[in-house]
């Protein structure tokens, strides 16, 4: 039979037994929104783990790094869902990197021409063999 445990102190998370409990007003553990306050739509609290010191990791600098990381993840998502990159059989030598570069080039060219739906733009360009050439400036429209 399992022994009954006392409930953890307020602000303490049992999943992290070595973590000290949160203290009201502690700037390193900001409280969540009060129940009677409306949620802020334009503000999120994000917790990140880094090896940088507080002087090296200003909030603006961390925000830039996090945005950059998610920009890269978004590109990987497009490459995998649109080009099925994870299912690619190209795995030896420099070929995987070259194919990723060509996929990135195609995405970049389509975005420069205002396309946000990359899959739709690829289908549209596949229907007319002259359309990609116009995008590249090789022929006139």
Secondary structure, 3 states (H helix, E strand, C coil): CCCCCCCCCCCCCCCCCCCCCCCCCCCCCCCCCCCCCCCCCCCCCCCCCCCCCCCCCCHHHHHHHHHHHHHHHHHHHHHHHHHCHHHCCCCCCCHHHHHHHHHHHHHHHHHHCCCCCHHHHHHHHHHCCCHHHHHCCCCCC
